[in-house]
Amino acid sequence: MPERQRADARRNYTRILAVAEEEVATRGAGASLEQIARTAGVGSATVRRHFPTRRALLEAVSRKRIEALCVRAHDLTGEGDSRNALLEWLSDVVTYCVSARGLAAALAYDDTETDPAHENTCSAALEEAAEPLLRRAALDGTVATSVTVADLITLIVGIALATEHYPNPAAAADRLFRLAVAGLSPQI
């Protein structure tokens, strides 16, 4: 939110964001922008002025979680076994994506390559934060050098979106994540 906004615009932004957080938590990424506007006591044009796209709204709703995941990546960088540090962080991302409805949708990649003005700031922040974790694991030979953070985020988003309607989405997402990490080969 720009600091140079008028006081009423800042209040509207804060109110809209609070309502949006509740709506997204309840209804997920498809939360109605019109319902958010009604509940916040503003017009839908006011919501769209602050959040011109659904992605902008989801990114704002997810900002605190993204910041926490970035801090977590930084804290794990240089810790113990590089593969375990990376996997611990990725497991945290899975947990957040499952527990925070709308986060997986905010992380999903879309046509940002063809429209850089609408860069996915959530994914970009996570990529930047996790790059040292991945680089260290690759240098240690515990992760393939061809793997990118974008690949890993895409995998996690897919798992979170695929399991969001399961009776126990957290357990299903964790199982699929562990399967992806272990691969299909039997443990010897």
C-alpha positions as CSV (number, residue, x, y, z in Angstrom):
1,M,0.0,0.0,0.0
2,P,1.5,3.3,-1.0
3,E,2.3,5.5,2.0
4,R,1.3,8.6,0.1
5,Q,-2.3,7.6,-0.1
6,R,-5.0,9.7,1.6
7,A,-6.0,8.5,5.1
8,D,-9.4,7.3,3.8
9,A,-7.7,5.3,1.0
10,R,-5.3,3.7,3.5
11,R,-8.3,2.8,5.8
12,N,-10.1,1.3,2.8
13,Y,-7.1,-0.7,1.8
14,T,-6.7,-2.0,5.4
15,R,-10.4,-2.9,5.7
16,I,-10.5,-4.6,2.3
17,L,-7.4,-6.6,3.0
18,A,-8.8,-7.8,6.4
19,V,-12.0,-8.8,4.8
20,A,-10.2,-10.5,1.9
21,E,-8.0,-12.5,4.3
22,E,-11.2,-13.9,5.9
23,E,-12.9,-14.6,2.6
24,V,-9.9,-16.3,1.1
25,A,-9.5,-18.4,4.3
26,T,-13.1,-19.4,4.0
27,R,-13.6,-19.7,0.2
28,G,-10.1,-20.1,-1.2
29,A,-8.6,-18.3,-4.2
30,G,-12.0,-18.0,-5.8
31,A,-13.4,-15.7,-3.1
32,S,-15.9,-13.2,-4.6
33,L,-14.4,-9.7,-5.1
34,E,-17.9,-8.3,-5.0
35,Q,-18.6,-10.0,-1.6
36,I,-15.3,-8.7,-0.3
37,A,-16.4,-5.2,-1.4
38,R,-19.9,-5.5,0.3
39,T,-18.4,-6.8,3.5
40,A,-15.8,-4.1,3.6
41,G,-18.5,-1.5,3.0
42,V,-16.9,-0.2,-0.2
43,G,-17.7,-0.3,-3.9
44,S,-16.2,-3.0,-6.2
45,A,-14.4,-0.2,-8.0
46,T,-12.6,0.6,-4.8
47,V,-11.5,-3.0,-4.4
48,R,-10.3,-3.0,-8.0
49,R,-8.5,0.2,-7.6
50,H,-6.4,-1.2,-4.7
51,F,-6.2,-4.7,-6.2
52,P,-6.5,-4.5,-10.0
53,T,-6.3,-8.3,-10.4
54,R,-7.3,-11.4,-8.4
55,R,-3.6,-12.2,-8.2
56,A,-2.8,-8.8,-6.7
57,L,-5.4,-9.5,-4.0
58,L,-4.1,-13.1,-3.3
59,E,-0.5,-11.8,-3.2
60,A,-1.5,-9.1,-0.6
61,V,-3.4,-11.7,1.4
62,S,-0.4,-14.0,1.3
63,R,2.3,-11.4,1.9
64,K,3.0,-12.2,5.6
65,R,3.2,-15.9,4.9
66,I,5.6,-15.3,2.0
67,E,7.8,-13.1,4.2
68,A,7.8,-15.8,6.9
69,L,8.9,-18.4,4.3
70,C,11.6,-16.1,3.1
71,V,12.9,-15.6,6.6
72,R,12.8,-19.4,7.1
73,A,14.8,-20.0,4.0
74,H,17.4,-17.5,5.2
75,D,17.5,-19.2,8.6
76,L,18.1,-22.6,7.1
77,T,20.8,-21.5,4.7
78,G,24.1,-22.9,6.0
79,E,22.3,-25.2,8.5
80,G,23.5,-28.8,8.7
81,D,22.9,-31.1,5.8
82,S,22.1,-29.1,2.7
83,R,19.5,-31.5,1.3
84,N,17.7,-31.7,4.6
85,A,17.7,-27.9,4.9
86,L,16.2,-27.6,1.5
87,L,13.6,-30.3,2.1
88,E,12.7,-28.9,5.5
89,W,12.0,-25.5,3.8
90,L,10.0,-27.1,1.0
91,S,8.0,-29.0,3.6
92,D,7.2,-25.7,5.3
93,V,6.0,-24.3,1.9
94,V,3.8,-27.4,1.4
95,T,2.3,-26.9,4.9
96,Y,1.7,-23.2,4.3
97,C,0.1,-23.8,1.0
98,V,-2.3,-26.4,2.4
99,S,-3.1,-24.5,5.6
100,A,-3.4,-21.0,4.0
101,R,-6.1,-21.2,1.3
102,G,-5.2,-19.1,-1.6
103,L,-1.5,-19.3,-1.2
104,A,-1.0,-22.0,-3.8
105,A,-3.0,-20.0,-6.3
106,A,-0.9,-16.9,-5.5
107,L,2.3,-18.9,-6.2
108,A,1.0,-20.5,-9.4
109,Y,2.8,-19.3,-12.5
110,D,0.8,-17.9,-15.3
111,D,1.7,-15.7,-18.3
112,T,4.2,-13.6,-16.5
113,E,6.8,-14.5,-19.1
114,T,4.8,-12.8,-21.8
115,D,3.6,-10.0,-19.4
116,P,6.5,-9.0,-17.1
117,A,4.5,-6.0,-15.8
118,H,2.4,-8.6,-13.9
119,E,5.3,-10.5,-12.4
120,N,4.3,-13.1,-9.7
121,T,5.9,-11.3,-6.7
122,C,5.1,-14.1,-4.3
123,S,7.0,-16.7,-6.4
124,A,9.8,-14.3,-7.2
125,A,10.4,-13.6,-3.5
126,L,10.4,-17.3,-2.7
127,E,12.7,-18.0,-5.6
128,E,15.2,-15.4,-4.4
129,A,15.1,-16.6,-0.8
130,A,15.4,-20.3,-1.6
131,E,18.1,-20.0,-4.3
132,P,21.0,-20.2,-1.7
133,L,19.4,-23.4,-0.2
134,L,19.1,-25.0,-3.6
135,R,22.5,-23.9,-4.8
136,R,24.2,-25.3,-1.7
137,A,22.4,-28.7,-2.1
138,A,23.4,-28.8,-5.8
139,L,27.0,-28.0,-5.0
140,D,27.0,-30.7,-2.4
141,G,25.7,-33.1,-5.0
142,T,22.5,-33.9,-3.1
143,V,20.2,-32.3,-5.6
144,A,20.5,-32.4,-9.4
145,T,22.0,-29.2,-10.8
146,S,19.2,-29.0,-13.4
147,V,16.5,-28.4,-10.7
148,T,15.3,-24.9,-10.2
149,V,13.4,-23.2,-7.4
150,A,10.7,-22.5,-10.0
151,D,10.5,-26.3,-10.6
152,L,10.1,-26.9,-6.9
153,I,7.5,-24.2,-6.4
154,T,5.5,-25.6,-9.4
155,L,5.6,-29.1,-7.9
156,I,4.4,-27.8,-4.5
157,V,1.6,-25.7,-6.1
158,G,0.5,-28.7,-8.0
159,I,0.4,-30.9,-4.9
160,A,-1.5,-28.3,-2.9
161,L,-4.1,-27.6,-5.6
162,A,-4.5,-31.3,-6.3
163,T,-5.2,-32.1,-2.6
164,E,-7.1,-29.1,-1.4
165,H,-10.5,-30.9,-1.5
166,Y,-9.3,-34.2,0.1
167,P,-10.8,-35.1,3.5
168,N,-7.3,-34.5,5.0
169,P,-5.5,-32.2,2.6
170,A,-2.4,-31.8,4.9
171,A,-1.8,-35.5,5.1
172,A,-2.4,-36.1,1.4
173,A,-0.1,-33.2,0.4
174,D,2.6,-34.4,2.8
175,R,2.4,-37.9,1.4
176,L,2.6,-36.7,-2.2
177,F,5.5,-34.4,-1.4
178,R,7.4,-37.2,0.3
179,L,6.7,-39.4,-2.7
180,A,8.0,-36.8,-5.1
181,V,11.2,-36.4,-3.0
182,A,11.8,-40.1,-2.7
183,G,10.8,-41.0,-6.2
184,L,9.2,-44.2,-7.3
185,S,12.1,-46.5,-6.6
186,P,11.8,-48.9,-3.7
187,Q,14.0,-48.1,-0.7
188,I,16.9,-50.6,-0.5
